[in-house]
Amino acid sequence: VQLQASGGGLVQAGGSLRLSCAASGSVSGVWHRRWFRQAPGKEREWVATITTNGSVTYADSVKGRFTISRDITKKTIYLQMNSLEPEDTAVYYCNLNTKYSNYWGQGTQVTVSS
């Protein structure tokens, strides 16, 4: 399985971006697809999760501003980011986790200017 993230860029505070993460290859069974981010000098942190049955959860720091969704036919997940803040500046990574495997995308840079 390979994950390809895209959609990052430079945006002013208060703006919006939508990230995409397309999966190629075959994944069966129960899985979780997640977004993480890593700001300069900080550890990678979890942002949001969507599960096989469509359940979603968010980190408190993005709740109410970010929305994770999916297109099953395209094997793609999205992260709609609204009301962006300078503190959201980071490299965003997508992740696919199953019972037996863990896959990462290459990351996409999001920069929010004040």
Order of alpha helices (4+ residues) and beta strands (2+ residues): beta-beta-beta-beta-beta-beta-beta-beta-beta-beta-beta
